[in-house]
């Protein structure tokens, strides 16, 4: 079974600064997918970024980028130029295809507070 | 133009009651899911349906019965509600990775707004 670990329950960053959220995972699979989802106070789960394990290049989405280290099973999220609207819970998630199924295994989340 | 919608958004009920949560997606996806988020914010999959067929059942008590009348809808019925059922329930949908032609990212799961269930 896969496990996903987020070792930082809470983090704080000042507006316009950069912050990195950590995520490690454990799997014996070679083909899989990694995600970061954001959950603001509105409760909605919003996709932030996706990474395919077969890709060496790190995914980027505007101010969001990842540092994917496959051998180390590490998948950190970097948020540049932090904005107040980035305040949210951030969940790292692992997905693999098994037969006809795809399921997400989530970490416990990191609560990020962006301050003035 | 809501992609994945759930009703109701809030549900407060007494122990022992039976309740349903409805989910609909207009993304044309083949696969739908139910996740439970507990009071510590931990998210765990409960069920997955592919084209109306149950694919994943993660050892959920049989008081929980999902029903998929068509591939755009996945409802969750809960019998004999217990205090421990209080949680936020999320519906999600994605394209079936087997039929997406391998197009990148098409199996990404998109979530509904969640239903907060409170059992008193």
Interface residues (C-beta under 8 A of the other chain):
Chain A: X33 X35 X37 X39 X42 X43 X44 X45 X46 X47 X50 X52 X89 X91 X95 X97 X99 X100 X101 X102 X103 X104 X105 X106 X108 X109
Chain B: X31 X33 X35 X40 X41 X42 X43 X44 X45 X48 X50 X55 X56 X58 X88 X90 X92 X94 X96 X97 X98 X104 X105 X107 X108 X109 X110 X111 X113 X114 X116
